[in-house]
Amino acid sequence: MAVVGLLLPIACTNLANMLLARGAARLHEMAVRVALGAGRFQWLNHALAKRRVVVLLARSAFCSRGRTLQRKFPRTEQELLQLR
């Protein structure tokens, strides 16, 4: 449990740094797109499209991982009997 207590702040700090770096890159990207004539709606639509792809990939990965874990570690005796 102590190891988790030590690793959790490190992981949170790394995540915060990655989000800050991504935000800075987005500001640069937005400035370039606005300079080329893109409107706010076009930039927002592009940004949301990127997020949708990431969310769909993450959902599919987590759902498949969850199903795998359910098969490996059944919760009830009835589920255990169904696997046999």
CYANA upper distance limits for C-alpha pairs under 8 A (distance plus 0.5 A):
  1 MET  CA      5 GLY  CA      6.89
  2 ALA  CA      6 LEU  CA      6.82
  3 VAL  CA      7 LEU  CA      6.60
  4 VAL  CA      8 LEU  CA      6.31
  5 GLY  CA      9 PRO  CA      7.80
  6 LEU  CA     10 ILE  CA      7.62
  7 LEU  CA     11 ALA  CA      6.65
  8 LEU  CA     12 CYS  CA      6.65
  9 PRO  CA     13 THR  CA      6.55
 10 ILE  CA     14 ASN  CA      6.71
 11 ALA  CA     15 LEU  CA      6.68
 12 CYS  CA     16 ALA  CA      6.64
 13 THR  CA     17 ASN  CA      6.70
 14 ASN  CA     18 MET  CA      6.74
 15 LEU  CA     19 LEU  CA      6.71
 16 ALA  CA     20 LEU  CA      6.69
 17 ASN  CA     21 ALA  CA      6.68
 18 MET  CA     22 ARG  CA      6.63
 19 LEU  CA     23 GLY  CA      6.62
 20 LEU  CA     24 ALA  CA      6.78
 21 ALA  CA     25 ALA  CA      6.80
 22 ARG  CA     26 ARG  CA      6.65
 23 GLY  CA     27 LEU  CA      6.78
 24 ALA  CA     28 HIS  CA      7.00
 25 ALA  CA     29 GLU  CA      6.67
 26 ARG  CA     30 MET  CA      6.45
 27 LEU  CA     31 ALA  CA      6.68
 28 HIS  CA     32 VAL  CA      6.83
 29 GLU  CA     33 ARG  CA      6.69
 30 MET  CA     34 VAL  CA      6.55
 30 MET  CA     43 TRP  CA      7.37
 31 ALA  CA     35 ALA  CA      6.57
 32 VAL  CA     36 LEU  CA      6.74
 33 ARG  CA     37 GLY  CA      6.90
 33 ARG  CA     38 ALA  CA      5.88
 33 ARG  CA     43 TRP  CA      7.68
 34 VAL  CA     38 ALA  CA      5.44
 34 VAL  CA     39 GLY  CA      6.91
 34 VAL  CA     40 ARG  CA      8.34
 38 ALA  CA     42 GLN  CA      6.56
 38 ALA  CA     43 TRP  CA      7.15
 39 GLY  CA     43 TRP  CA      6.88
 40 ARG  CA     44 LEU  CA      6.48
 41 PHE  CA     45 ASN  CA      6.46
 42 GLN  CA     46 HIS  CA      6.72
 43 TRP  CA     47 ALA  CA      6.68
 44 LEU  CA     48 LEU  CA      6.56
 45 ASN  CA     49 ALA  CA      6.59
 46 HIS  CA     50 LYS  CA      6.98
 47 ALA  CA     51 ARG  CA      7.01
 48 LEU  CA     52 ARG  CA      6.62
 49 ALA  CA     53 VAL  CA      6.96
 50 LYS  CA     54 VAL  CA      7.02
 51 ARG  CA     55 VAL  CA      6.56
 52 ARG  CA     56 LEU  CA      6.61
 53 VAL  CA     57 LEU  CA      6.74
 54 VAL  CA     58 ALA  CA      6.62
 55 VAL  CA     59 ARG  CA      6.52
 56 LEU  CA     60 SER  CA      6.71
 57 LEU  CA     61 ALA  CA      6.70
 58 ALA  CA     62 PHE  CA      6.58
 59 ARG  CA     63 CYS  CA      6.46
 60 SER  CA     64 SER  CA      6.63
 61 ALA  CA     65 ARG  CA      6.64
 62 PHE  CA     66 GLY  CA      6.45
 63 CYS  CA     67 ARG  CA      6.76
 64 SER  CA     68 THR  CA      6.78
 65 ARG  CA     69 LEU  CA      6.75
 66 GLY  CA     70 GLN  CA      6.66
 67 ARG  CA     71 ARG  CA      6.83
 68 THR  CA     72 LYS  CA      6.86
 69 LEU  CA     73 PHE  CA      6.42
 70 GLN  CA     74 PRO  CA      6.08
 70 GLN  CA     75 ARG  CA      8.25
 71 ARG  CA     83 LEU  CA      8.49
 74 PRO  CA     79 GLU  CA      6.26
 74 PRO  CA     80 LEU  CA      6.27
 75 ARG  CA     79 GLU  CA      7.23
 75 ARG  CA     80 LEU  CA      8.11
 76 THR  CA     80 LEU  CA      6.85
 77 GLU  CA     81 LEU  CA      6.65
 78 GLN  CA     82 GLN  CA      6.78
 79 GLU  CA     83 LEU  CA      6.95
 80 LEU  CA     84 ARG  CA      7.40
